[in-house]
Amino acid sequence: MEQEDFVVQMKGISKVYPNGIAANRDVDFFLRRGEIHAIMGENGAGKSTLMKILFGLEEPTSGEILVNGEPVSITSPNKAIALGIGMVHQHFMLVPSLTVAENIVLGMAPTKSRLFVDYKKAVQIAEENADRYNLRIDPNAKVVDIPVGMKQKVEILKALVRGAKILILDEPTAVLTTQETSELFKELVSLKEQGFTIIFISHKLKEIKQITDRLTIMRGGKSVGVYETANISEEEISRLMVGRDVILEVVKEQSQPRETVLKVRDLEYTDRWNKKMLDKVSFSVRRGEILGVAGVEGNGQRELVDMLFNLNTPDAGSVEVSGKSIIRMPQNRIRDHGVSLVPEDRMTYGIADLATIEENVISDRFDEKRFNSGVLFNMREIHQESDTLIVDYRILSKSRRQQVKMLSGGNIQKVVVARELSSKPTLLIADQPTRGIDVGATEFIRAQIVDLSRNGAAVLLVSADLNEVIELSDSLIVMYGGKVVAYFEDTHKLDDITMGEYMLGLKHQTEEEIAKVCYE
């Protein structure tokens, strides 16, 4: 195909972060003028990083970008916008207190004088562009008062008013109802017919089949193929998205589940966008068992963990640990009930980055008598405990006094795991425990989780990594659209294709099959 057929060419794009994590590895992405092109892949596949590079939010480590056949250096979003590239983020970038019209012209508002915005002109700009692009909005409504579907349109109009001819839409239907999604698709087709080019980042197979012309599938930071949407089945897309490049074998004995530790019943939660993220979620976790929670990210897993550790409060339902309700219970008391958490975001919730390794690994046990007599800390015991954990959990560091922020990502995660597992919890909630870390640290942490479960702890493993959730779990549930849509008692019987079909909403089990996970 001739070069002029492409509006964007990304050639050999790699992105390696200072900690050694490679988000993109020699990726080629070519975009035809006037098409709707999907980028698909599991969380961590590299699709969002690739698009951040195109929009100037990230700089590539290597590779080149051509726009309209000309080599370009996109060093900022302003440079991307000047090149006619706009991006609509999954989490809207709107000012709630301003009107729709004010948001649309924000940063380029017409003025009557140096001090006053010409609001009438702003409304006129908003209305003219809404009519031109068939995006119905109320220019005088405050953003805080409008529905999610209209906010999506406002974000698209913001990009169009700034001259975007290429639109990057990041999970555009994630917070939309079915009706809003249908309306959005009509508007996107209208934009395509007017000559606009659209990049559509999504996990949702049925929507991709409905709206796109071509699709690129990414896995492990690489492109695994570009396909004409009409010529590839949903099942084949599923297999390519979740297929395995490397299988990390987890050696574990057969589980011997005992009494129930965690009991969740009919948990419900609706988020601030009025989207139901948890819809009557029920399951149980028993001693000696690793129960996995699988699913494409954004289907309620994060909200579930928040409810289990009082990071948020459910609208309805119950959560019990060893027969005691922990809803609204302070986190220190939840820990007193034998619950440990390895959080998804280790930098925000897992560590104090300016504190030392020692301070971090014993931060949950300062008040124990062996460390604290009530007047003075027993520094000898504290030092001994810290040194033991550094050795046992293979934390590579200069000393216990080293600031945690100076460690690599894998060693920071080991600090978190050392603290949470060494407390000998009755229940461990492990949320994305190996995300963004090297293979060696991954293998070590997985082995520690298995050992903990085989020594009698109940483990709830939440992971968007399909390899991990299958290999590490004894049994698992699948979440889709805020619901538990499947339960598998034995992960040894699972294969990638089957899991992909449930994770992507192609299949779901009956209520009777799912009810098996609710041990009484």
N, C-alpha and C positions, 0 to 999 in steps of 0.2 A: 504493500500500500504506500502511496506517495506521502511524503512528509506533510504536504499542505492539507491532507485529510484529517490531521490531528490538531486540535486546539491546545492540548497540553501533552507534552512528552516528559515523563520522569524516567531517567535512564540510570540504572545502577545505583539507586539510592540506598545508602546505608546510614544508620544512626546508632552510634555506640556511645553510651553515657560514661562519665568519668569512673563510675564504679564497675565498668566492664560489661554491663548489661547491653546486649544488642537488640534494639527494638525493631530495626529494619536491617535486612541483609541482602544487598545487591538486588533491590526491587525495581522492576520495570513496570510503569503504569502509563498507558497511552489512552487518551480520551478523544473520542470523535466529536466533532462539532455537531451540536443539535441532538445529542442522545441523552438518555437517562441511564447512567451506568452505576451499578451497585458494587460496593466493596463489602465483602462478607468475611466473617471469621469469628472464632471464639474470642473472649476477652484475652488480651495479651498477644493476639495474633499480629499486631503491628499496624492495623488499619487506621486507627486514630492518629498514631504518630506520623504516618505517611501523609495524612491530610493536614496535620498541623505544620508539617514541612512545606506543603503547597501553599498554606495560608500565612506562612511567615512566623508562626508561633514557636517553631523549632528550626534549628539550622542543621542540615545534613552533615554527617562526617565526611561523606564522599558521594559522588554522583553529580549529575547535571539536570537542569530543568529547562525546557523550552516552552514558551507560550507563543502561539501563532507562528511557530517555526523559528523564533528568535531565542537565543540563550539568555536567561535572566538569572539574577540573584535576588531571591525573595527573602529579605532580611527582617521584615516586619509585616504585620497586618496592613499597615498603611501602604506599603509597597505592593502587596497583593491586591488591595482594592484599586490602586492606580493601574494595575494590569487587568482589571475587570474580574477579579476573583473575590467572591463573597462567601462567608461561612455562617451558617445558622447552627449554633451550639445546642446540644441536648438540653442543657440548663440555660434558660433564656437570660439574655443580657439586657433586660429592660429595667427602667426606673419606675417602680410601682406608683410613686406619688405623682408622676407626670401623666399627661394625656397621651392618647395614641398618636396624635399629630406631633406633639412635642418629642416623643420618642423617635418617631420616624425621621425627623430632621435634626436630631441631637448631634451637636458638633458642627453643624452646617446650617443652623437656623437662620432664616431671613430676618433682618432687623430693620426697625424704623429709625433707630439712632444707635449710638454706641452702647446705650444702656438697655434698650427695650427691644424685645423680640416682636416681630410682626406676626402675631398669632393667626390673624386672618389669612395671611399668605401661607403659613405653615399648614393650616387646614386645607387650603386650596391645593398645595403640593401633595398632601396625603390623599385627598379625594381623586385628583387627576391620575395619580399612579395606581390607586386601587381600581379605578375604572379601566385603565389601560391594561392592567395585568389580571383583571377578573378576580381580585382579592377583596372580598367584601369586609369592610371594617367600619367602626364608628369613630371618627377622628376626634370627637370631643369627650369620649369616655376616658376615665382614668384607668390606667393599666391594672391597678389593684382590683378593679371591679369587673374586668372582662373575663370571659371563659378562656380556657387553655387553648382551644382551637383558634381563637382570634389572636392570642399572643403569638402563636406560630406564624400567622399571616403578617403580623406587625414586624416580626424578625425578618421575614422574607422581603417585605417592602423596604425595610431599612437598607438591606443589601442592594436591592434593585435601584433605589433612589440614588445610591452612591455609585451607580454605573456598572454593577456586576453583570457580566454576561455568562459567567460560570458560577454556579451555586453549589456549595458543599453543604449537604444536609446531614447532620450527625444524629442518627436515631430519631428522625422527625416524628414518628408516630408513637414514641415511647409513652407519652402521657396523654394521647388522644383517645377518644371513644371511637367506636366503629363508624359512627356517622361522621365524626370529624375527620377521620382518616379517609373515608370515601370522598368527602368534599375536597380535602387537600389533594388527593390524587387527580381529581378533575382539573384543579388549578395548575398542578405540575404539568399535566399533559398540554394544557393551554400554553404554558410558558415554553414548553418544548416546541410547539407548533409555531411560536413566535420567534424561534431561533435560539433560545437559551439552551445551555448545556448544564446538566444536573448530575452531581455525584451524590449517591444515596447510600449512606452507611447504615446497615441494618442487620439484624439477626433473623428477621421474620420471613420465612420462605414463601408463604402464600402471597405476601405483599410484594416481594421481589419479583415473583413470577407474574404478578398482575401489572406492575408499573414500569419495569425496566426493559431496556433493549439488550444490554450486555451486562456481564458481571465478572468481577475479579474475585477469586477466593484466596484468602491469605491464611497461613498457618505457620506458627513459629517464626514470625518476622519475615517470611518469604511469600512470594506469590506462587501458588500451586496451579495456576491456570486462569485463562480468560475464556469465557464462553458466551455464545449467543444464548440469551435467556430462553428463547423458544426451543432450543435444541438440547436442553439438559433438564433432567427430572429433579423434583424436590428430593427424592431419595439419593440421587447422585451428588447433589449439592451437600446434603447432610453428611454423606460419607467423606467427601473431600474436606469439609470443614472440621470434622472431628477425628479424622484418620490419624493414626499414630506414626510418627517418625522414629521415636525412641520409646521403648518401654522400660521404665525403671522397675525392675523386679522387687517386690516387697516380700520378704520371707517372713511368714507368720504362721503360727499354729492355728488350728481350727478354733474358733471362738467357743466359749462355754458360757453363754449369757445366764445371768442370775436375776436378782430382783430388779425391778424398775427403779431408776434413780430420777430421771427427768420425765415428767409427764406434762405434755402440752395438749390442751383441748380447745378447739373452736376459736383459735386466736384470730382476731380481726384488727385491721388497721387501714385507715384511709389517709393518704398523705395530703400535703398542703395544696396540691393541684387537684384535689378531690378524686384522686385515682386510688382504687382499692388495691393495696399492695399485699395484704394478707387476707385471705378469704376462707375463714373456718379451717385454719390449719391445725391438724391434730397428728401427733406421733408420740412415741415413747422411746427412751434410750435406757438400756439395762447395763448393769455391771458386767465387765468383761467383754463388751461389745463396742465396735466402732460403727456407728450409723452415719453414713454419708448423706449429704444434701447436694444433689447435682442440679444443674440448670444453667442456662445462659444467663449471664449477669443481668440484673434489673427485673427479675421475676419474683422478688420478695425476700431473697436470702438475706440481704443487708438489714432489712427491717426486722426480720425474724431474730437475728442476733441482737439487735438493739433492744428488743423486748425481753430477751432472756437475761440480759445483764443490766437492766434498768438504765439504758441509754435513751430509752423512749418508753412511752406507756401505751399499751394496746387499747383499742376502743372496746373490745369485748374479749372474753375467753379467760382461760386460766393457765398458769405455769406453776408447777410444783416441783421442788427438789426434795427427795426423800420424804414426801408427804407434806412439806411445808410450802405455802404459797410465797413466792418471791416477788410478785408484782408490786412495784413501788417500794421495794425494800432497798435501803441504802447499799451501795456496792460493797462497802466493807463488811456488812452483815451477810451479803450474798457469799462473799469469800469465806466468812465464818461457817457457812453451811457446806463448805467443801467444793466451791465452784471456782475454776480458773478460766481465764480467757486469753487466748492468743488472738489479738485483734487483726482485722484486715489491714488497717492503716497503722503500721508499727510506729511511724514517726510521730503521729498525732496522739494515738491512744496507748502505744506500747512502751514508750521510753521517754525519759526527760533527757533531751540530747545534750544539754550543757552539763549534766551531772556525770559522775564517774560510773564506770562499770560496777564498782562495788555498791554505790548508792542505788543503782537501778536493780541489781539482782536481789537486794534484800529490802526493797522499798515496801513490800507487802508484809514484812515480818519484823519491823523495827520494835514493835511493842511486845515481842515474845520475851519471856523472863531471861532466857539465856543470853539475849542481846541487850536487855534493858532492865536494870535493877529498880527503875523508878526514879532514880536520881541521876545516874551516869550511864552512858552506854558502855558495854563491855567490848571495847574495840578489838581485843585479842580474838574473841569469838567471832566478831563481825569479819575481821580479816581472814580468819580460818575458813569461815563459810564461803566467802567470796572467792578465795583461792581454790577451794575445792570445786566450786561450780565452774570456774574458768577452765579448770583441767577436765572435769567430767564432761562438759559440754563443748570442749575443743574450741574455746573462744580465742582466736588469735589476736593478741594484744601485747603492748609493752608492759603493762602492769594493771593491777586493779584500780589504779588511780587515773587511768586514761579516760578522757571524755568519750562518751559513747558516740558522739557525732563524728569522731575521727576514725571509727571502724568502717569496714566494708558493709554493704547491705546484708550479706550472709551472716556476718558476725554480729551485727545489730540484732538480726532475727534470733540468733543463738542466745543472746542476752535475754530476750523476751521469753524464749522457750525455757531457758534455764530457770528463770524465776517462776514461771507458771507451772512447770512440771515438777520441779523439786519441792513444791509445797504439798506434794502427794494428794492431789485433789480427788474427791469422789466423782466429780464431773468435770471434764475438760471440754471447753468449747474452742475448737481450733478453726479459725476463720481465715481461709487462704494462707495456711501456715508456711508455704514455701514459695509464695509469689515473689518473682523478681530476684531470686537468689540462685547461686551456682549449683551445679549437679551434686558436688560433694556435700555441701550444706544441706541440700534437699534430701539426699539419702540418709544423712545422719538424723535429721529432724523426723523424718518418717519412721525410722527405726525406734526413736525415742517414744513416739506416739503409740506404736504397736506395743512396746514393752509396758507402757503405762496401762494400756487396756488389758493386757494379759496378766497384769498383776492386780486386776480387779476394779479398775476405774471404768466409768462409763465415758465414752468419747463421742461427741457430736462434731463431725468433720464437715465444714462447709467449703467447697472448692469449685471454682469454675474450670479447673484443669481436669479434663475427662480422664486422662491417664491416672492422675492421682486419686480421684474419687473412686475409680474402679479398683485400682491396685491396693489401695490402703483400707477401704471399707470392707466390713463383713457383710453388711446389708446396706441398702440405701433407698432414699426417697428422691423423686424428681419433682422439682417445682417449675410450674409454668403459669404465668398470669396470676401469680399470688396464691395458687392452689397447689396442693399435693396431687399430682396427676398419675403417679405410679409408685409402687413399692416393690422392691426386689429383695427377697429374703437371702439370696445367695449371689454375691457378685461374680463368683466363678462362672456362672452360667451366662454372663452378659457379653455382648459384642458391641463394637462401635456403632454399627448401623442401627441396631435396636435402640441404643441409648440416644443416638442423634435424633431418631424419630420422636421420642418422648420429649427430649429437651427442646426441640424446635416446634412442638405442638402438633405434630402430625398424627400422634396416637395418644390415647389416655386409657387408663384402666377403669374398671367399674368401681363403684363405691365399696362393694364387698371385697374386692381384691386389695384395695388401698387400706381398708379397715384392719387388715392383718397387722399393720404396723402399730396400732393402738393397743399395746399390751395392757391388760388389766392387772 
